[in-house]
Amino acid sequence: MKIGVFDSGIGGEAVARDLKQHFPHATIISVSDREHLPYGSKAEHAIIAYTDTAIQPLLAAECDVIVIACNTATTIALPTLRNRYPNQNFVGVEPMIRTAATTTKSGIVCVCATPATLQSMRYHSVKSSIEKPITIIEPDCHDWADMIERHEVNQTIITNRLLPALTAGCDVIVLGCTHYHWIQDLIASLAGPEVAILEPTATIADRISRLVAQPSR
């Protein structure tokens, strides 16, 4: 099996690394588009164009499935990609709000995501589909991906952005950008053991298994 993984930056590398644990015998090809980072502050038409261009090597490699390991590209570009390439299997990612809604006991959830993801129609559609009454706090994470790309993570900034949600009593933090996987341990240490951290790798692996009818392991 051949799996393609696309992300705007190094977030896809974390997803590819974790997918290798689920599919040890698969060939995994990663591509990124660091030239146009950050995607989270780009216009929708630009995100679609950049994503389409970036995945061309994965299409040429005839990947069995292409993972759009970028929440921003998933929410904005993936519907267009599926229309343009109807014979290609795609798997996207999106903030795990539904899972958070069933996980939280306090009823307060923190979603860390880019501005483009938070403003997208897809994100608002998922939010509106949740029947359980919960409070969703969305801290300002506009510069997190850039900090991670430059290996200049500022713990003080991240702490200050998360503090209002933690003070309010959130017990679930959703990582709504694959870049944030690289700082998952930092976020967990700041939040404490009583706060669950959600990221979508296991869900992605399950979806791939269903598409290609191959057990993960």
Sequence and secondary structure as in RCSB ss.txt:
>XXXX:A:sequence
MKIGVFDSGIGGEAVARDLKQHFPHATIISVSDREHLPYGSKAEHAIIAYTDTAIQPLLAAECDVIVIACNTATT
IALPTLRNRYPNQNFVGVEPMIRTAATTTKSGIVCVCATPATLQSMRYHSVKSSIEKPITIIEPDCHDWADMIER
HEVNQTIITNRLLPALTAGCDVIVLGCTHYHWIQDLIASLAGPEVAILEPTATIADRISRLVAQPSR
>XXXX:A:secstr
 EEEEEESSTHHHHHHHHHHHH TTSEEEEEE GGG  GGGS HHHHHHHHHHHTHHHHHTT SEEEE  HHHHH
HTHHHHHHH TTS EEE    HHHHHHH SSSEEEEE  HHHHHSHHHHHHHHT  S  EEE    TTHHHHHHT
T   HHHHHHHHHHHHHHT  EEEE SGGGGGGHHHHHHHH TTSEEE SHHHHHHHHHHHHT    
